[in-house]
Amino acid sequence: MAVTHVAAYDVSEDQRRARLAALLQAYGDRIQKSVFLISADAEALAAIAAKGAGIIDEQTDSLWIMRQCASCWDVVEQVGQASPPSLTRYWAVM
């Protein structure tokens, strides 16, 4: 079952930062320059963490992945241009 997570990073080198952003973008939506909302099951989350660890320099960079409970989203406050990403459903006809 997919669960919502917030992923945030601080990466000092441009190339590693771009690679990590591309990885996270493949799994979720960017809500700030270095913050993503990701909906992932346990297997996908493990893959994100493993791939992320392979990209960052653990001596200088950081990657945070934080699980968000359903009730957490009931009290989210948005100010200014902030808005939650819309859920887009795709249909495949075979």
Protein Blocks (a to p, Z undefined) as FASTA:
>chain_A
ZZddddddddfbfklmmmmmmmmmmmmccfbfkbccddddfklmmmmmmmmmmmmcfklg
ccddddddfklmmmcccehjbccdddddddddZZ
